[in-house]
């Protein structure tokens, strides 16, 4: 009477019933319990296991088959972009970014042959680079939106494969290269404009010399090399100890999900500490793969594919890992790039404030001469400069502040990745073509004028027909 009879005829103590362990061997001691959840019941890859009901839909995957989170109505990683609103914005901002920058790129490329001054050459070349970078950001948005549409609500079941995939790394590279190219080019352009006005004022264009062309080429190549280097360094195999966050061993019931370096080391030292030399917390990933992963299984079962969770696999949107914690091995690299980007923002701001001061003085002088055209032109320049400073501030300052709060442990900003990657950081890819060149604004102005004329003609025609009928 003090024993529980299993369905297979075995008997166990009642204390072993509903304790989340299959003591019977057939699961009958856990099958009717209200305190547990059955994992892997529909999967032949893993054995049936049990977890507490409180661990279901809590945002952490505990079952090897992912069922404790992926079956939740509003559960873990339902989609890459976490909602239709982000998906819609990704499509809209992506399409506008690609189209606007393609128009600007084509126009400025065709104007390069007509340039007769050195400052115009620098301006055109840098605007081409800015358009290239912003266009890449637009393509990143379209690609991430496309993958989101491909996976739809099935993403949870595939999120591990997605985060360790080469596609995620490619998206991270495109996004990082595009944003850094654009930021570096905007910084150099602001410096050139500031120095130009500081030395000569707004007028006196200089002719184009060969040294000017060589200078522009060196600047462009330097921007490209710096941007590509920042994006590529985190995924170079030689630096994996600094940038790989975890390993994913597919279909392995022992190492479920992403296993961090510390988990491997603790597990190895707990089981083999007396037989093998304990592994240091600073052990390389190569050492961990050889001494830990390989030694846990016999040769017959040592064929599980191993994948690296790389720098760009920190979130479903595959963004540069700006949100780092105090114990992240890549925190110095991430914060180094953030500081560089902050310095770029300060440089842009100071340079355009200087340009704005000169422009205001010029406006006052022109106003005294009653030159309406030049006065309006100066005011338009001031408005553009104010818009450039404001948009850069709203783009980078809140982001840098959130990164700092995350690193200090004050907030957990990982859930903000989609917001920053889809809206905040890429929005400049749509705004910049309107601020750094008049091509699109002039086109929109002509379209507005034509539509007004068409509307006026239609109204006149309607009035004429009405008078005839009367």
C-alpha positions as CSV (number, residue, x, y, z in Angstrom):
1,X,0.0,0.0,0.0
2,X,3.0,2.4,0.4
3,X,4.1,1.8,-3.1
4,X,3.0,3.1,-6.5
5,X,2.3,0.5,-9.1
6,X,3.6,1.4,-12.6
7,X,1.8,0.4,-15.8
8,X,4.8,-1.9,-16.6
9,X,4.3,-3.7,-13.3
10,X,7.2,-2.1,-11.5
11,X,6.6,-0.5,-8.1
12,X,8.1,2.7,-6.7
13,X,7.7,4.8,-3.6
14,X,5.0,7.4,-3.7
15,X,7.7,10.1,-2.9
16,X,9.0,9.4,-6.4
17,X,5.7,10.1,-8.1
18,X,5.3,13.5,-9.9
19,X,8.9,14.4,-9.1
20,X,9.7,15.3,-12.8
21,X,11.7,12.0,-13.1
22,X,10.6,8.9,-15.0
23,X,11.2,6.4,-12.2
24,X,8.9,3.8,-13.6
25,X,10.6,3.6,-16.9
26,X,7.4,4.0,-18.9
27,X,6.4,7.5,-17.7
28,X,3.3,6.3,-15.9
29,X,4.5,7.9,-12.6
30,X,4.5,11.3,-14.3
31,X,1.7,11.0,-16.9
32,X,-1.2,12.2,-14.8
33,X,0.6,14.9,-12.7
34,X,-0.6,18.5,-12.6
35,X,2.8,19.9,-11.7
36,X,4.8,19.0,-14.8
37,X,4.9,19.4,-18.6
38,X,6.0,16.5,-20.9
39,X,8.8,17.4,-23.3
40,X,9.7,15.6,-26.5
41,X,6.5,13.6,-26.6
42,X,6.1,14.1,-30.3
43,X,9.8,13.8,-31.1
44,X,11.7,10.6,-31.9
45,X,15.1,12.4,-31.6
46,X,15.0,12.9,-27.9
47,X,13.7,10.8,-24.9
48,X,10.7,12.0,-23.0
49,X,11.5,14.3,-20.1
50,X,9.5,16.4,-17.7
51,X,9.8,20.0,-16.5
52,X,7.8,22.1,-14.0
53,X,4.6,23.7,-15.3
54,X,6.1,27.1,-14.2
55,X,8.9,26.7,-16.8
56,X,6.4,26.6,-19.7
57,X,6.1,29.9,-21.7
58,X,8.6,31.7,-19.4
59,X,10.8,32.8,-22.3
60,X,13.5,30.2,-21.6
61,X,13.7,27.0,-23.6
62,X,13.9,23.9,-21.4
63,X,12.7,21.1,-23.7
64,X,15.1,19.8,-26.4
65,X,12.2,19.9,-28.9
66,X,11.4,23.6,-28.1
67,X,7.8,22.7,-27.3
68,X,7.7,24.4,-24.0
69,X,8.1,27.8,-25.7
70,X,7.2,27.4,-29.4
71,X,3.7,26.1,-28.6
72,X,2.8,29.2,-26.6
73,X,0.3,31.5,-28.3
74,X,2.4,34.7,-27.7
75,X,5.5,32.8,-27.0
76,X,9.2,32.9,-27.5
77,X,10.4,34.3,-30.9
78,X,7.2,33.9,-32.8
79,X,8.8,35.7,-35.7
80,X,12.0,37.4,-36.6
81,X,10.6,40.9,-36.3
82,X,8.2,40.4,-33.4
83,X,5.0,41.6,-35.0
84,X,3.4,42.8,-38.2
85,X,4.1,46.5,-37.4
86,X,7.9,46.0,-37.5
87,X,7.5,43.8,-40.6
88,X,5.5,46.5,-42.4
89,X,8.0,49.3,-41.4
90,X,10.9,47.1,-42.6
91,X,9.3,46.8,-46.1
92,X,8.4,50.5,-46.3
93,X,11.7,51.9,-45.0
94,X,13.7,49.4,-47.0
95,X,11.9,50.1,-50.3
96,X,12.2,53.9,-49.8
97,X,15.9,53.6,-48.8
98,X,16.8,51.5,-51.8
99,X,14.8,53.6,-54.3
100,X,15.8,57.0,-53.0
101,X,19.5,56.2,-52.8
102,X,19.4,54.5,-56.2
103,X,18.1,57.7,-57.7
104,X,20.7,59.8,-55.9
105,X,23.5,57.4,-56.8
106,X,22.6,57.5,-60.5
107,X,22.3,61.3,-60.6
108,X,25.6,62.0,-58.8
109,X,27.4,59.3,-60.9
110,X,26.3,61.0,-64.1
111,X,27.3,64.5,-62.7
112,X,30.8,63.4,-61.9
113,X,32.0,64.1,-65.5
114,X,30.5,67.6,-65.4
115,X,32.3,68.7,-62.3
116,X,34.7,71.7,-62.6
117,X,35.6,72.5,-59.0
118,X,37.5,70.5,-56.4
119,X,34.9,71.1,-53.7
120,X,32.1,69.9,-56.0
121,X,34.2,66.7,-56.7
122,X,34.6,66.0,-53.0
123,X,30.9,66.7,-52.4
124,X,29.7,64.4,-55.2
125,X,32.1,61.6,-54.3
126,X,31.1,61.6,-50.7
127,X,27.4,61.8,-51.4
128,X,27.9,58.8,-53.7
129,X,29.5,56.9,-50.8
130,X,26.7,58.0,-48.4
131,X,24.1,56.8,-50.9
132,X,25.9,53.5,-51.3
133,X,26.0,52.9,-47.5
134,X,22.3,54.0,-47.1
135,X,21.3,51.8,-50.0
136,X,23.0,48.8,-48.3
137,X,21.0,49.5,-45.2
138,X,17.8,49.6,-47.3
139,X,18.7,46.2,-48.8
140,X,19.4,44.8,-45.3
141,X,15.8,45.8,-44.3
142,X,14.3,44.2,-47.4
143,X,16.2,41.0,-46.8
144,X,15.4,40.7,-43.1
145,X,11.7,41.4,-44.0
146,X,11.9,38.7,-46.7
147,X,13.3,36.1,-44.2
148,X,10.6,37.2,-41.7
149,X,7.9,36.5,-44.4
150,X,9.6,33.2,-45.2
151,X,9.5,31.8,-41.6
152,X,6.3,33.6,-40.5
153,X,5.1,32.1,-37.2
154,X,7.3,29.1,-37.6
155,X,10.5,31.0,-36.7
156,X,10.6,29.7,-33.1
157,X,11.2,26.1,-34.4
158,X,14.0,27.3,-36.6
159,X,15.6,30.1,-34.6
160,X,18.7,28.1,-33.6
161,X,19.5,27.2,-37.2
162,X,18.8,30.8,-38.2
163,X,21.1,32.4,-35.6
164,X,24.1,30.2,-36.5
165,X,23.5,30.4,-40.3
166,X,25.7,32.1,-42.8
167,X,22.6,34.1,-44.0
168,X,22.5,35.8,-40.6
169,X,26.2,36.7,-40.8
170,X,25.7,38.1,-44.3
171,X,22.9,40.3,-43.1
172,X,25.0,41.5,-40.2
173,X,27.8,42.3,-42.6
174,X,25.6,44.3,-45.0
175,X,24.0,46.3,-42.2
176,X,27.3,47.1,-40.5
177,X,29.2,48.0,-43.6
178,X,26.3,50.1,-44.9
179,X,25.8,52.1,-41.6
180,X,29.5,52.6,-41.1
181,X,30.2,53.7,-44.7
182,X,27.3,56.3,-44.4
183,X,28.5,57.6,-41.0
184,X,32.1,57.9,-42.0
185,X,31.3,59.6,-45.3
186,X,29.0,62.1,-43.5
187,X,31.7,62.8,-41.0
188,X,34.3,63.5,-43.7
189,X,31.8,65.6,-45.7
190,X,31.0,67.7,-42.7
191,X,34.7,68.3,-42.0
192,X,35.3,69.3,-45.7
193,X,32.4,71.7,-45.7
194,X,33.5,73.2,-42.3
195,X,37.1,73.6,-43.4
196,X,36.1,75.0,-46.8
197,X,33.9,77.7,-45.2
198,X,36.5,78.4,-42.5
199,X,39.2,79.0,-45.1
200,X,37.5,80.7,-48.0
201,X,33.9,81.4,-47.1
202,X,31.1,80.0,-49.1
203,X,32.4,81.2,-52.5
204,X,35.6,81.0,-54.6
205,X,35.5,77.4,-56.1
206,X,38.9,75.9,-57.0
207,X,39.5,74.0,-60.2
208,X,40.0,70.2,-60.2
209,X,43.6,69.0,-60.2
210,X,44.9,65.4,-60.3
211,X,46.0,65.7,-56.7
212,X,42.3,66.4,-55.8
213,X,41.2,63.2,-57.6
214,X,43.9,61.2,-55.8
215,X,42.9,62.7,-52.5
216,X,39.2,61.8,-53.0
217,X,40.1,58.3,-54.1
218,X,42.3,57.8,-50.9
219,X,39.4,59.1,-48.7
220,X,36.9,56.8,-50.4
221,X,39.2,53.8,-50.2
222,X,39.9,54.6,-46.5
223,X,36.2,54.8,-45.7
224,X,35.5,51.5,-47.4
225,X,38.5,49.7,-45.7
226,X,37.5,51.0,-42.3
227,X,33.9,50.0,-42.7
228,X,34.5,46.6,-44.0
229,X,37.2,45.9,-41.3
230,X,34.8,46.8,-38.5
231,X,32.2,44.4,-40.0
232,X,34.5,41.5,-40.9
233,X,36.8,41.3,-37.8
234,X,34.1,39.7,-35.5
235,X,33.6,36.7,-37.9
236,X,37.3,36.0,-38.7
237,X,38.0,32.4,-37.3
238,X,41.3,33.5,-35.8
239,X,39.3,35.8,-33.4
240,X,36.6,33.3,-32.4
241,X,37.7,33.3,-28.8
242,X,36.8,37.0,-28.6
243,X,33.6,37.0,-30.6
244,X,31.9,33.5,-30.5
245,X,29.3,33.6,-27.7
246,X,28.3,29.9,-27.6
247,X,28.2,26.6,-29.5
248,X,25.1,24.9,-30.9
249,X,25.3,21.1,-31.2
250,X,22.4,20.0,-33.3
251,X,20.2,17.0,-32.2
252,X,22.3,16.6,-29.0
253,X,20.2,15.7,-25.9
254,X,23.0,16.6,-23.5
255,X,23.8,20.1,-24.8
256,X,20.4,21.6,-25.4
257,X,20.3,24.9,-27.2
258,X,23.2,27.3,-27.1
259,X,25.9,26.3,-24.6
260,X,28.3,29.0,-23.3
261,X,32.0,28.5,-22.6
262,X,31.4,28.6,-18.9
263,X,28.8,25.8,-19.1
264,X,31.2,23.6,-21.0
265,X,34.0,24.2,-18.5
266,X,31.8,23.7,-15.4
267,X,30.4,20.4,-16.9
268,X,33.8,19.1,-17.8
269,X,35.4,20.0,-14.5
270,X,32.5,18.4,-12.6
271,X,32.7,15.1,-14.4
272,X,36.4,14.8,-15.4
273,X,38.1,17.0,-12.9
274,X,39.9,14.1,-11.2
275,X,40.7,12.3,-14.4
276,X,41.7,15.1,-16.6
277,X,43.4,18.4,-15.9
278,X,40.7,21.0,-15.2
279,X,40.0,23.4,-18.0
280,X,40.6,27.1,-17.3
281,X,37.8,29.6,-17.7
282,X,40.0,31.2,-20.4
283,X,40.1,28.0,-22.5
284,X,39.9,28.4,-26.2
285,X,36.9,27.3,-28.2
286,X,39.1,24.9,-30.1
287,X,40.3,23.3,-26.8
288,X,36.6,23.0,-25.6
289,X,35.6,21.3,-28.9
290,X,38.5,18.8,-28.6
291,X,38.5,18.1,-24.8
292,X,34.9,18.6,-23.8
293,X,32.5,18.0,-26.7
294,X,34.4,15.1,-28.3
295,X,35.2,13.3,-25.1
296,X,31.6,13.1,-23.9
297,X,30.6,10.6,-26.6
298,X,32.0,7.4,-28.1
299,X,33.1,7.4,-31.7
300,X,29.8,5.9,-32.7
301,X,27.9,8.9,-31.3
302,X,30.4,11.6,-31.9
303,X,29.0,12.9,-35.2
304,X,26.7,15.7,-34.0
305,X,27.2,18.9,-36.2
306,X,28.7,21.8,-34.2
307,X,27.9,25.4,-35.1
308,X,29.2,28.7,-33.7
309,X,26.9,31.4,-32.3
310,X,28.7,34.3,-33.9
311,X,28.8,38.0,-33.1
312,X,25.9,38.7,-35.4
313,X,23.8,35.8,-34.1
314,X,23.0,37.6,-30.8
315,X,19.5,38.4,-32.0
316,X,17.1,37.4,-34.8
317,X,17.6,40.7,-36.7
318,X,21.4,39.8,-37.0
319,X,22.5,43.3,-36.0
320,X,26.0,44.3,-34.8
321,X,26.2,43.4,-31.1
322,X,25.9,46.8,-29.5
323,X,24.1,45.6,-26.4
324,X,26.8,43.9,-24.5
325,X,26.9,43.0,-20.8
326,X,29.8,43.5,-18.4
327,X,31.0,39.9,-18.9
328,X,30.8,39.8,-22.7
329,X,34.2,39.1,-24.3
330,X,33.4,41.5,-27.1
331,X,32.4,44.4,-24.9
332,X,35.6,46.4,-25.6
333,X,35.3,46.0,-29.4
334,X,31.6,47.0,-29.3
335,X,32.1,50.0,-27.1
336,X,35.2,51.0,-29.1
337,X,33.0,51.2,-32.2
338,X,30.3,53.0,-30.3
339,X,32.8,55.6,-29.1
340,X,34.1,56.0,-32.7
341,X,30.5,56.5,-33.9
342,X,29.8,59.0,-31.1
343,X,33.0,61.0,-32.0
344,X,31.7,61.0,-35.6
345,X,28.4,62.4,-34.4
346,X,30.1,65.1,-32.4
347,X,32.3,66.0,-35.4
348,X,29.3,66.3,-37.7
349,X,27.5,68.4,-35.2
350,X,30.4,70.8,-34.5
351,X,31.2,71.2,-38.2
352,X,27.6,72.0,-39.2
353,X,27.2,74.4,-36.3
354,X,30.2,76.2,-37.7
355,X,28.7,76.2,-41.2
356,X,25.4,77.4,-39.8
357,X,27.1,80.3,-38.0
358,X,28.7,81.4,-41.3
359,X,25.4,80.9,-43.1
360,X,23.6,83.1,-40.6
361,X,26.1,85.9,-41.0
362,X,25.8,85.6,-44.7
363,X,22.0,85.8,-44.5
364,X,22.3,89.0,-42.4
365,X,24.6,90.5,-45.0
366,X,22.4,89.5,-47.9
367,X,19.3,90.9,-46.1
368,X,21.0,94.3,-45.9
369,X,21.6,94.2,-49.7
370,X,17.9,93.1,-50.3
371,X,19.0,90.0,-52.3
372,X,16.0,87.9,-51.9
373,X,17.2,84.8,-53.8
374,X,20.5,84.5,-51.9
375,X,18.7,85.2,-48.6
376,X,16.2,82.3,-49.2
377,X,19.0,80.0,-50.3
378,X,20.9,80.7,-47.0
379,X,17.8,80.1,-45.0
380,X,17.2,76.8,-46.8
381,X,20.8,75.8,-46.0
382,X,20.3,76.6,-42.3
383,X,17.1,74.5,-42.2
384,X,19.0,71.6,-43.8
385,X,21.8,71.9,-41.4
386,X,19.4,71.9,-38.5
387,X,17.7,68.8,-39.9
388,X,21.0,67.0,-40.3
389,X,22.0,67.7,-36.7
390,X,18.6,66.8,-35.3
391,X,18.2,63.5,-37.2
392,X,21.8,62.4,-36.3
393,X,21.1,63.3,-32.7
394,X,17.8,61.4,-32.5
395,X,19.4,58.4,-34.3
396,X,22.6,57.9,-32.3
397,X,22.3,59.6,-28.8
398,X,19.3,57.5,-27.5
399,X,20.9,54.4,-28.9
400,X,24.2,55.1,-27.2
401,X,22.5,55.9,-23.9
402,X,20.5,52.6,-24.1
403,X,23.7,50.7,-24.8
404,X,25.4,52.2,-21.7
405,X,22.4,51.4,-19.5
406,X,22.4,47.8,-20.8
407,X,26.2,47.4,-20.1
408,X,25.8,48.7,-16.6
409,X,23.0,46.3,-15.9
410,X,20.4,49.0,-15.3
411,X,18.1,47.7,-18.1
412,X,17.9,44.7,-20.3
413,X,17.8,46.2,-23.8
414,X,17.9,42.9,-25.8
415,X,14.2,43.2,-26.6
416,X,14.9,46.6,-28.2
417,X,17.0,45.2,-31.1
418,X,14.1,45.1,-33.5
419,X,13.1,48.6,-32.7
420,X,16.6,50.0,-33.2
421,X,17.4,47.9,-36.2
422,X,14.2,48.5,-38.1
423,X,13.3,52.1,-37.2
424,X,16.0,54.2,-35.3
425,X,19.2,53.3,-37.1
426,X,18.0,52.8,-40.7
427,X,15.6,55.9,-40.8
428,X,18.6,58.1,-41.9
429,X,18.9,55.9,-45.0
430,X,15.6,57.5,-46.1
431,X,16.2,61.0,-44.7
432,X,19.8,61.5,-45.9
433,X,18.9,61.5,-49.6
434,X,16.6,64.5,-48.9
435,X,19.2,66.4,-46.8
436,X,22.5,65.9,-48.7
437,X,21.3,66.5,-52.2
438,X,18.5,68.5,-53.9
439,X,17.7,65.8,-56.6
440,X,14.8,64.3,-54.7
441,X,13.5,67.5,-53.2
442,X,13.5,69.2,-56.6
443,X,11.8,66.2,-58.1
444,X,9.1,66.3,-55.4
445,X,8.7,70.0,-55.9
446,X,8.2,69.6,-59.6
447,X,5.6,66.9,-59.1
448,X,3.8,69.1,-56.5
449,X,3.8,72.0,-59.0
450,X,2.5,69.8,-61.8
451,X,-0.2,68.3,-59.6
452,X,-1.3,71.8,-58.6
453,X,-1.4,72.9,-62.2
454,X,-3.4,69.8,-63.2
455,X,-5.8,70.4,-60.3
456,X,-6.3,74.1,-61.3
457,X,-6.9,73.1,-65.0
458,X,-9.5,70.5,-63.8
459,X,-11.2,73.1,-61.7
460,X,-11.3,75.6,-64.5
461,X,-12.7,73.0,-66.9
462,X,-15.4,72.0,-64.3
463,X,-16.4,75.7,-63.9
464,X,-16.5,76.2,-67.6
465,X,-18.8,73.1,-68.1
466,X,-21.0,74.2,-65.3
467,X,-21.5,77.7,-66.7
468,X,-22.3,76.2,-70.2
469,X,-24.9,74.0,-68.7
470,X,-26.4,76.9,-66.8
